[in-house]
């Protein structure tokens, strides 16, 4: 647990540096996805952006993914709808899970929320292992998404 916390601490500093002074949200999301993916070694790491009332695939690292997700659908659409992070220890136990890859076993989705409370994107991370994500991941990834929200 201590090692995970330290990895996230260093990662969060890196994300702050990547976002500092940058005004292009896509560039920041691309670098943040790459930084998380590289530092933590997850199966799939990326953003879905809110565009015209649905989630559109944004910058990501990993295998090909679903390109559009409806509001309230799957883990990503549900996190957007609830405006809160969702940790899923076993995706097969999440009603309505969208299987972009059969290799995904657990997932965490964190909304990127701007100052007025609007969700402009979600950070979606998948693992090939069951129960990969916990409250430590949620807390640190919410901090990272708050940094991204400052650029959007």
Secondary structure, 3 states (H helix, E strand, C coil): CHHHHHHHHHHHHHHHHHHCCCCCHHHHHHHHHHHHHHHHCCCEEEEEEEECCEEEEEEEECCCCCCEEECCCHHHHHHHHHCCCEEECCHHHCCCCCCCCCCCCEEEEEEEECCCCCEEEEEEEEECCCCCCCHHHHHHHHHHHHHHHHHC
